[in-house]
Amino acid sequence: MSINYSERIPNNVNLSDDRRLQRALEAWQPGFLNWWREMGPESFQSCDVYLRTATSTDAQGWATFGYVKMPDYRWGIFLADPESDRRIPFGEHKGEPVWNEVPGEHRGVLRRLIVTQGDTEPASVEQQRHLGKTCPSLYDLRNLFQVNVEEGRHLWAMVYLLQSHFGRDGREEAEALLMRRSGNSDTPRILGAFNEPCTDWLSFFMFTFFTDRDGKFQLLALAESAFDPLSRTTRFMLTEEAHHMFVGETGVGRIILRTCEAMRQAGIDDPFDRDRVRALGVIDLPTIQKKLNLHYSLSLDLFGSEVSTNAANAFNAGVKGRYQETKIDDDHRLAQSTYPVLKLVDGVIKRIDEPALTALNMRLRDDYTNDCAKGLLRWNKIISTAGIDFTVALPHVAFHRQIGEFKEVRASPTGELIDDETWEKRRPEWLPSTEDGEFIGSLMTPVTEPGKFAGWIAPPKVGIDNKPGDFEYVRIET
Ligand code: BYC
């Protein structure tokens, strides 16, 4: 489906035929642009950035590259093509035709999920807004901005749903999405991880690896929805999301590679010889592990409680499915089945069979963990190829949790339950300390000469859109 760029708001939803919606979106647009100017990337707004823009939603047209100034980015509304005769794949309405309008009885659940999804998009842009001024290269700067403009577009995607299907409530929610602020104590963003600061580029890459991957799994679950506009919207968002995780995985991989190379060149074998490794101007592997522990545990919280009636209700209603729902071989109603859940029983972590319906958050989280583990295998390959005796690992799900079964207890990264005193004493071994932050901060000096990279990160294997190594991805001087 091609996108109509002749309108103020590019779209493939025939906006020109729906005057009411067009008016609502056009009324929202100036507020969005104000928000972007105030809370979007600091500086660089007048620079030409080599960005991809969707011109159609098919495989060929969704990534058209060219120089764009960020405030001129063509944010718009793009839905994946409809599937003919699509049927509800799960829940109590299974087998019925999908909905193009919101049924009254499911309105509250749907609105809550769409608002929560929508809230994360501007939140992440706010979290990352200062990173541009410490970029390790123009290549990375461009990737940051690509991620940022697409999160902006994902906000548009949710606002479209709110304004076209939820009347006055939807318009109010759309306004509120521009009012909350990441990390603000009076008007915080809805979910915990989106109020955490993103202070440096290692955090950015960990965030795009772990937190954007939560986005992938939540969007995949929403893509199964009986509410077809939500399904089609999220399916198109997922094509964009893949690049965000690529940025994260390759970003961390390039940092690990550079550390390993520098250690080899200096003849350092012991990855725990922290001061000597840091003196080389690279990030030691144990500190990378600590950042991983932080971002993984924050992202696990985004799946909600392991046992959740919200999740069961959303599934029954046909509103939010499972990862790859249509490929699962079961009754897709889950009335009788169980799912193993890690729980705290009499002070011991045990695997307990729970009704599968209430365990849906746990199941999605398990799918997410398996996907994360694949990325770690690739990072560990970089380390072992360099001949260094170290592996990065996902911490135990009970480690450093603020939501769900383990929020009241302290656990080590290997899942042993510990007391507060041990936690306080050992915390600096497991999570980034102030000193670690200061060291990483000391490396964050900008490199903006085409083809050059900061000393703590290796260059990428290939350029964006197959551009050569010295390509000027961002024209800083304009
Ligand atoms: N922080 O039954 P519970 C992305 C609340 S990321 C604060 O345990 P439920 C992206 C919960 O809201 C993907 N509060 O869990 C990535 C509920 O409150 P109410 C974003 C939390 O409801 C990078 C209460 O606790 N999309 O796209 O089954 C860059 C009990 O909830 C948290 C979605 O999340 C938390 N971590 O599931 C840019 C999809 N966790 O309602 C973008 C839509 C739970 O009782 N959201 N609570 O006041 C959902 O599916 C669900 O809302 C959740 C929670 C999975 C988040």
Boltz pocket constraint, residues with backbone or C-beta under 6 A from the ligand:
constraints:
  - pocket:
      binder: B
      contacts: [[A, 112], [A, 113], [A, 114], [A, 116], [A, 117], [A, 120], [A, 121], [A, 124], [A, 151], [A, 190], [A, 191], [A, 192], [A, 193], [A, 207], [A, 211], [A, 212], [A, 213], [A, 214], [A, 215], [A, 216], [A, 218], [A, 219], [A, 298], [A, 301], [A, 302], [A, 303], [A, 304], [A, 305], [A, 306], [A, 307], [A, 308], [A, 309], [A, 310], [A, 311], [A, 320], [A, 361], [A, 403]]
      max_distance: 6.0
